Amino acid sequence: MYKKMVRKVRIEGKGQSKEHTIANALGKIQKTVNAEYSGMIIRIEPINIEIIEAIEETYTERFLLFLLPRKRSEFKLVMDIEVDMFLLETDNINFIEKRRK
């Protein structure tokens, strides 16, 4: 019923700042793992983080093509995270059926 697993997950994130980009990527771990496994994930614990790609794109934004120029940045991050998972296999739980009138 209870299973402990170690799995490597690749996640990506985008944002307007470095902190927002990292938070966006880390927030996708549970969604990625839930899509692959049936059952209820009790705990996901990161063990190791490996940065695959980290990109900062900068550009100049202008209002009405030439007024008020300002420099903007967008960050993109791709990383592999090794996670330690605790999975409760709900398929193996035998429920007793009781009927009410």
Steps between C-alpha positions, in 0.01 A plus 500: 500500500778741594790546261818709516651600167781715364424668168662763277263771371570765235318827555494841333407844623463855367467831677584868525758449779739224604303422816168485315651269236637256758172500695305442178718200411493344849123533510475263203665202673184361657293543183764319292529209745121465544456470123726193490389301804162378613454521873538768760836664547554563869835677486741629234846591624772640269837326532710651223452791256684526170463814285479408132432844351465848648429785258441872556348682202515880509321737268402865482131571525372828355167676524367611156817373328737769636369647827603392850748221428567255783710189529308178575623150582346156476660197661470136390622201702521127425615266774509134599397429857550166668213449744431251776129412486267324740206353311182348645364253245126555520430214255614247762261619771198273531190694596199320648176596334211581731158600375253722680128508459 
